[in-house]
């Protein structure tokens, strides 16, 4: 039973409707028609009854309230911080860290390589990414296997997979991580002859260590050479494909291509020192990059921002054009264009006024990058691109980095196991849902065409399932990246843990939190753009 | 594995008779070569994993006395033994409400005898397997019990399948399940030799035999309460017929405010200073009740909607100013007065929508009075010192903390989530940008950083002289975090509401508020229920993060408190395994319930 419609003053109706969610999802044209009718009926409404003006005024008021609250809070924080004698800003990033990190690409301060605060945070970020990337790969593989097993014809396979999923996803991941630490911590201590396979595989309370393949000196020369070869192989592939289309039958495209690739890899493996000439080129680029004046970068970024906004607005206007002429733009459309302009203006403001150092930072890091790359190309040294090594023991503990076996410390291992098993349970459910979402007719049609079960799965079911699976899968990847922050509970030196050590030392809590936020938002952005890219690739091409 | 998943297994139609065991094994385990290989491989995997897990549970260095002795610590943390009756009263109230709700809404699990028997047989067989492969370090009494229970389950289930005519047709009522559960719990408490563990003067004592009297008796009473509350609720609603809705409505109200009452008034036991209460608190509450009543009677008539809106806007502006003044410290005022004033403004703003005839106005006045009394009672209770004599400060801890936080985070983030979702789907661009920014930023960062931020930074943001307790800060952070996810779940529901619904509402001449509140939201929320249950499960599991930011929840106790007791130095594993089991039982049953709900909602819609 609905209450009878009551007529009130339009002013307050609009006022209220704006407070409580506005005119939800009514199409623009509908509203526009309504406005037109109103205009026709009342000629021109007074200002306090003009819905457009009302809408915008209430929005601006709310915006100012929100900004005011933020400003007020920031002001409070600043006065509270200065009362405690804590400077505001990021100047502390270059201070020596004076902390020892649990693990990572650099753990202690040394004369050659200072461990500054920013460097320590960087080590934390690398640790986070390390576990996130490896975790994503492993949880996907396990998740897909379990998800497929959940739909197996075999009763035991189904039940085992279901037990795996239900038990792992219903226990908090943090509890699992800590339980793994408790389990690994109670293993035997490490000696030379311990481990399941002495010399090859060690599992002890110090961690898990196994042989590993690592990038040797020749790797970058090898990759550069392979880049050249890659272009050739791609051209060859195009030609072969065309030939296949022309001649029909089986022209053994895949076979030929893989043969050529193997040959290219072998050649590149042995003759990679020829690419040593790239070193001087890279250093040249480094010098050239470093000599770019700051103003040029500022102007470039400003121009790029303004042009980008201009292009976006142009595209937006073009998309509103129809054969009958321009569609009527509503205030929301104008807002979008103004917003694009505002974003561009903000970028210009940042590069010129707010953070002028950004230009020189961009120049420096760019030239550093090329210099670093230049160092990788030696004068004919390091013929081998990859090298492998067994775990080595020094003084009863593992050498964590450097030329040695691959070692997971217990902290890494417990976080890794916890995250991977927990996330793989969710991925398994997603994969299962995706496969179930493929209509049964598809596999029946494939069977009717005479495809084998494996072919049906590989060529018909899974590609379609992946389309459904991709967005939630991306969510899980984001989750695993964010959940690496639970490393703090087991003492793994991820970004959050290092950050906490940092702000416990210098009380720069706000600044550290802003770094957290930027880092994780950056990760989210990267992962979601990769997922979106794959999604677009997988999308059904419709005419 | 590659050929596994093509033929999708749907649930078998219930009318099909059970195949003979030999036939079933041939069809499901050895139908082809790959199938046989899978059977062998997965059997080996299963047995290996089980054996490994059992090895963890029954290892020689795992001292389960650590858990048995610290049961109270795990569930209620440092709650003083002298006042433990409060815990029982609170638990009893919650369980009574659970039972009554199940009865009042006439819960029906839709379980058939056959399904129950099949799963019973499966569980029994699983227990038998465990009894056989469990490692030698397992105490022989436990092994015997596992085997006995497993055999009993298998025998009972198989007999039930034989005796009951047409088992797939005969459904099992919730009442009988509940009674069986209660009887089983009571029987276990009075028959099963759990042993009696505890501390006397700091020393652990462990006696074989039954559980302590102080555990056995209350739980027996509690089980009786659940069962009788169920029948009471069911029969009352059935007898009352139309008026049964009142029971349901009051139960709903209980589920919103009841737990707060139990936590802050029963468990915390504030020591009210009656003189002050009479002089200050009651007059303030009475004033607001009166003011609300006057405003309702004056402005609650449909004819005065316009005036009500204007007065409401003025009052809202006043409330905002009042809050600003509070933060700036312009003039002192009790927080509860500020909040009540804001609530009053909200009431007047909603009056045009709620307005009606005399009877409706009177009902509204009654509701307002009840809400104000409850609110002021609670706030006063929270701000009064407690009578509890606790060694360590937080009176909330262990499982109670986990459940309370999870429950109220969901409850608090719900309205915020709805508003955010509406703002994000709104056509007003600034609202949309603000909501989108909030949601995406919060969803982009991990919960733990949000919790750290709130527990460390919130005191920094507050004006000097204003404080917030650690737990409250963590709770606020969690609610802020959860609201963003809530908003996304509800947005999914909002987007599923068809366009025609909006147009029909407009055609009826509803205002935007009415359209949103009466047409759009009810449909959107119904669609998002399964997602919201999923979020509730996630929220429940993620309360474990409170352990990192300083709360004494289950995880912190199992991982830090128990292993630091001199008697159980370093005993982390039993505690962690035990809390894993607690989390599992609750999360799993919630997810099963949500699956049932989803099927029912789906079939109701179809």
HADDOCK unambig.tbl for C-alpha pairs under 7 A between the chains (distance, minus, plus):
assign (segid A and resid 5 and name CA) (segid B and resid 509 and name CA) 6.28 0.50 0.50
assign (segid A and resid 5 and name CA) (segid B and resid 510 and name CA) 6.13 0.50 0.50
assign (segid A and resid 8 and name CA) (segid B and resid 305 and name CA) 6.50 0.50 0.50
assign (segid A and resid 8 and name CA) (segid B and resid 306 and name CA) 5.27 0.50 0.50
assign (segid A and resid 9 and name CA) (segid B and resid 306 and name CA) 6.19 0.50 0.50
assign (segid A and resid 12 and name CA) (segid B and resid 309 and name CA) 6.28 0.50 0.50
assign (segid A and resid 17 and name CA) (segid B and resid 512 and name CA) 5.25 0.50 0.50
assign (segid A and resid 17 and name CA) (segid B and resid 513 and name CA) 5.66 0.50 0.50
assign (segid A and resid 20 and name CA) (segid B and resid 513 and name CA) 6.07 0.50 0.50
assign (segid A and resid 21 and name CA) (segid B and resid 422 and name CA) 5.27 0.50 0.50
assign (segid A and resid 21 and name CA) (segid B and resid 423 and name CA) 5.57 0.50 0.50
assign (segid A and resid 21 and name CA) (segid B and resid 426 and name CA) 6.13 0.50 0.50
assign (segid A and resid 22 and name CA) (segid B and resid 426 and name CA) 5.97 0.50 0.50
assign (segid A and resid 22 and name CA) (segid B and resid 427 and name CA) 6.87 0.50 0.50
assign (segid A and resid 22 and name CA) (segid B and resid 428 and name CA) 6.85 0.50 0.50
assign (segid A and resid 22 and name CA) (segid B and resid 512 and name CA) 6.58 0.50 0.50
assign (segid A and resid 23 and name CA) (segid B and resid 426 and name CA) 6.54 0.50 0.50
assign (segid A and resid 23 and name CA) (segid B and resid 427 and name CA) 6.43 0.50 0.50
assign (segid A and resid 23 and name CA) (segid B and resid 512 and name CA) 5.99 0.50 0.50
assign (segid A and resid 24 and name CA) (segid B and resid 425 and name CA) 6.54 0.50 0.50
assign (segid A and resid 24 and name CA) (segid B and resid 426 and name CA) 4.92 0.50 0.50
assign (segid A and resid 24 and name CA) (segid B and resid 427 and name CA) 6.20 0.50 0.50
assign (segid A and resid 25 and name CA) (segid B and resid 425 and name CA) 6.75 0.50 0.50
assign (segid A and resid 25 and name CA) (segid B and resid 426 and name CA) 6.39 0.50 0.50
assign (segid A and resid 25 and name CA) (segid B and resid 427 and name CA) 6.48 0.50 0.50
assign (segid A and resid 26 and name CA) (segid B and resid 502 and name CA) 6.95 0.50 0.50
assign (segid A and resid 59 and name CA) (segid B and resid 430 and name CA) 6.04 0.50 0.50
assign (segid A and resid 59 and name CA) (segid B and resid 431 and name CA) 6.67 0.50 0.50
assign (segid A and resid 73 and name CA) (segid B and resid 461 and name CA) 5.33 0.50 0.50
assign (segid A and resid 76 and name CA) (segid B and resid 461 and name CA) 5.37 0.50 0.50
assign (segid A and resid 76 and name CA) (segid B and resid 462 and name CA) 6.69 0.50 0.50
assign (segid A and resid 76 and name CA) (segid B and resid 463 and name CA) 6.35 0.50 0.50
assign (segid A and resid 77 and name CA) (segid B and resid 460 and name CA) 5.32 0.50 0.50
assign (segid A and resid 77 and name CA) (segid B and resid 461 and name CA) 4.90 0.50 0.50
assign (segid A and resid 80 and name CA) (segid B and resid 460 and name CA) 6.13 0.50 0.50
assign (segid A and resid 148 and name CA) (segid B and resid 4 and name CA) 6.60 0.50 0.50
assign (segid A and resid 148 and name CA) (segid B and resid 5 and name CA) 5.57 0.50 0.50
assign (segid A and resid 149 and name CA) (segid B and resid 1 and name CA) 6.94 0.50 0.50
assign (segid A and resid 149 and name CA) (segid B and resid 4 and name CA) 6.60 0.50 0.50
assign (segid A and resid 151 and name CA) (segid B and resid 4 and name CA) 6.72 0.50 0.50
assign (segid A and resid 151 and name CA) (segid B and resid 5 and name CA) 4.87 0.50 0.50
assign (segid A and resid 151 and name CA) (segid B and resid 8 and name CA) 6.24 0.50 0.50
assign (segid A and resid 151 and name CA) (segid B and resid 9 and name CA) 6.52 0.50 0.50
assign (segid A and resid 152 and name CA) (segid B and resid 4 and name CA) 4.42 0.50 0.50
assign (segid A and resid 152 and name CA) (segid B and resid 5 and name CA) 4.96 0.50 0.50
assign (segid A and resid 153 and name CA) (segid B and resid 4 and name CA) 6.16 0.50 0.50
assign (segid A and resid 153 and name CA) (segid B and resid 28 and name CA) 6.85 0.50 0.50
assign (segid A and resid 154 and name CA) (segid B and resid 28 and name CA) 5.54 0.50 0.50
assign (segid A and resid 154 and name CA) (segid B and resid 29 and name CA) 5.53 0.50 0.50
assign (segid A and resid 154 and name CA) (segid B and resid 35 and name CA) 5.90 0.50 0.50
assign (segid A and resid 154 and name CA) (segid B and resid 38 and name CA) 6.84 0.50 0.50
assign (segid A and resid 154 and name CA) (segid B and resid 39 and name CA) 6.71 0.50 0.50
assign (segid A and resid 155 and name CA) (segid B and resid 28 and name CA) 5.45 0.50 0.50
assign (segid A and resid 155 and name CA) (segid B and resid 29 and name CA) 6.15 0.50 0.50
assign (segid A and resid 156 and name CA) (segid B and resid 39 and name CA) 6.10 0.50 0.50
assign (segid A and resid 156 and name CA) (segid B and resid 42 and name CA) 6.38 0.50 0.50
assign (segid A and resid 156 and name CA) (segid B and resid 43 and name CA) 6.93 0.50 0.50
assign (segid A and resid 157 and name CA) (segid B and resid 38 and name CA) 6.75 0.50 0.50
assign (segid A and resid 157 and name CA) (segid B and resid 39 and name CA) 6.84 0.50 0.50
assign (segid A and resid 157 and name CA) (segid B and resid 42 and name CA) 5.65 0.50 0.50
assign (segid A and resid 160 and name CA) (segid B and resid 46 and name CA) 6.45 0.50 0.50
assign (segid A and resid 170 and name CA) (segid B and resid 583 and name CA) 6.87 0.50 0.50
assign (segid A and resid 170 and name CA) (segid B and resid 584 and name CA) 5.03 0.50 0.50
assign (segid A and resid 170 and name CA) (segid B and resid 587 and name CA) 5.40 0.50 0.50
assign (segid A and resid 170 and name CA) (segid B and resid 588 and name CA) 5.92 0.50 0.50
assign (segid A and resid 171 and name CA) (segid B and resid 541 and name CA) 6.93 0.50 0.50
assign (segid A and resid 171 and name CA) (segid B and resid 580 and name CA) 5.79 0.50 0.50
assign (segid A and resid 171 and name CA) (segid B and resid 583 and name CA) 5.69 0.50 0.50
assign (segid A and resid 171 and name CA) (segid B and resid 584 and name CA) 5.29 0.50 0.50
assign (segid A and resid 172 and name CA) (segid B and resid 541 and name CA) 4.87 0.50 0.50
assign (segid A and resid 172 and name CA) (segid B and resid 542 and name CA) 6.37 0.50 0.50
assign (segid A and resid 174 and name CA) (segid B and resid 544 and name CA) 6.81 0.50 0.50
assign (segid A and resid 175 and name CA) (segid B and resid 555 and name CA) 6.86 0.50 0.50
assign (segid A and resid 175 and name CA) (segid B and resid 580 and name CA) 6.88 0.50 0.50
assign (segid A and resid 179 and name CA) (segid B and resid 573 and name CA) 6.85 0.50 0.50
assign (segid A and resid 179 and name CA) (segid B and resid 576 and name CA) 6.23 0.50 0.50
assign (segid A and resid 182 and name CA) (segid B and resid 572 and name CA) 6.57 0.50 0.50
assign (segid A and resid 182 and name CA) (segid B and resid 573 and name CA) 6.27 0.50 0.50
assign (segid A and resid 332 and name CA) (segid B and resid 429 and name CA) 6.12 0.50 0.50
assign (segid A and resid 335 and name CA) (segid B and resid 429 and name CA) 6.89 0.50 0.50
assign (segid A and resid 436 and name CA) (segid B and resid 8 and name CA) 6.88 0.50 0.50
assign (segid A and resid 443 and name CA) (segid B and resid 6 and name CA) 6.81 0.50 0.50
assign (segid A and resid 453 and name CA) (segid B and resid 3 and name CA) 5.44 0.50 0.50
assign (segid A and resid 453 and name CA) (segid B and resid 6 and name CA) 6.88 0.50 0.50
assign (segid A and resid 454 and name CA) (segid B and resid 2 and name CA) 5.74 0.50 0.50
assign (segid A and resid 454 and name CA) (segid B and resid 3 and name CA) 4.95 0.50 0.50
assign (segid A and resid 457 and name CA) (segid B and resid 3 and name CA) 6.90 0.50 0.50
assign (segid A and resid 457 and name CA) (segid B and resid 6 and name CA) 6.12 0.50 0.50
assign (segid A and resid 482 and name CA) (segid B and resid 445 and name CA) 6.57 0.50 0.50
assign (segid A and resid 482 and name CA) (segid B and resid 446 and name CA) 4.87 0.50 0.50
assign (segid A and resid 483 and name CA) (segid B and resid 446 and name CA) 6.59 0.50 0.50
assign (segid A and resid 485 and name CA) (segid B and resid 446 and name CA) 6.91 0.50 0.50
assign (segid A and resid 489 and name CA) (segid B and resid 548 and name CA) 6.48 0.50 0.50
assign (segid A and resid 517 and name CA) (segid B and resid 445 and name CA) 6.15 0.50 0.50
assign (segid A and resid 520 and name CA) (segid B and resid 444 and name CA) 6.18 0.50 0.50
assign (segid A and resid 520 and name CA) (segid B and resid 445 and name CA) 5.56 0.50 0.50
assign (segid A and resid 521 and name CA) (segid B and resid 444 and name CA) 5.23 0.50 0.50
assign (segid A and resid 521 and name CA) (segid B and resid 445 and name CA) 6.59 0.50 0.50
assign (segid A and resid 524 and name CA) (segid B and resid 444 and name CA) 6.05 0.50 0.50
